[in-house]
Amino acid sequence: MKMEHLLPEQARAFLDSASYLEPVIQQGEEAVHFGIDNVGREFVMIASMIGDVFKLGFL
């Protein structure tokens, strides 16, 4: 799966517009979000608390 990098404000806007979100999985300094975006695609977003790095990929 190809992952694209997002800025923090892009990541927040993407998650706010998602149709469905699973509960967040916390793993140390990272959080993993799973859900369905507003056009019906399943996605995974990995957020690193160090350096505000957000990666988005579609399943």
C-alpha positions as CSV (number, residue, x, y, z in Angstrom):
1,M,0.0,0.0,0.0
2,K,1.3,3.4,-0.9
3,M,1.2,5.9,2.0
4,E,1.0,9.6,1.5
5,H,2.2,12.2,4.0
6,L,-0.2,14.8,5.3
7,L,0.3,18.0,7.3
8,P,-1.4,18.0,10.8
9,E,-4.2,20.3,9.6
10,Q,-4.8,18.0,6.5
11,A,-4.9,15.0,8.7
12,R,-7.5,16.6,11.1
13,A,-9.7,17.7,8.2
14,F,-9.5,14.2,6.7
15,L,-10.5,12.5,9.9
16,D,-13.3,15.1,10.5
17,S,-14.8,14.3,7.1
18,A,-14.6,10.5,7.4
19,S,-17.9,8.6,7.2
20,Y,-16.9,6.0,9.8
21,L,-14.0,5.7,12.3
22,E,-12.9,2.8,14.4
23,P,-11.6,3.5,17.9
24,V,-8.0,4.7,17.8
25,I,-5.2,2.1,18.5
26,Q,-2.4,3.7,20.6
27,Q,1.0,2.1,20.3
28,G,3.7,4.0,22.2
29,E,4.3,7.2,20.3
30,E,2.0,6.3,17.4
31,A,-1.8,6.2,16.9
32,V,-3.5,4.2,14.2
33,H,-6.8,5.2,12.8
34,F,-9.0,2.9,10.6
35,G,-12.2,4.0,8.9
36,I,-14.1,4.8,5.7
37,D,-13.7,8.1,4.0
38,N,-16.5,10.3,2.6
39,V,-16.4,8.5,-0.8
40,G,-16.5,5.0,0.7
41,R,-12.8,4.0,0.6
42,E,-11.4,2.1,3.6
43,F,-8.3,3.8,5.0
44,V,-5.6,3.6,7.6
45,M,-3.8,6.6,9.0
46,I,-0.7,6.4,11.1
47,A,0.0,9.4,13.3
48,S,3.3,9.9,15.0
49,M,3.4,12.1,18.1
50,I,7.0,12.9,17.4
51,G,7.4,15.5,14.7
52,D,3.7,15.6,13.7
53,V,4.1,12.9,11.0
54,F,0.8,11.7,9.5
55,K,0.7,8.9,6.8
56,L,-2.5,7.9,5.0
57,G,-3.1,4.8,2.9
58,F,-6.2,3.3,1.3
59,L,-7.0,-0.5,1.5
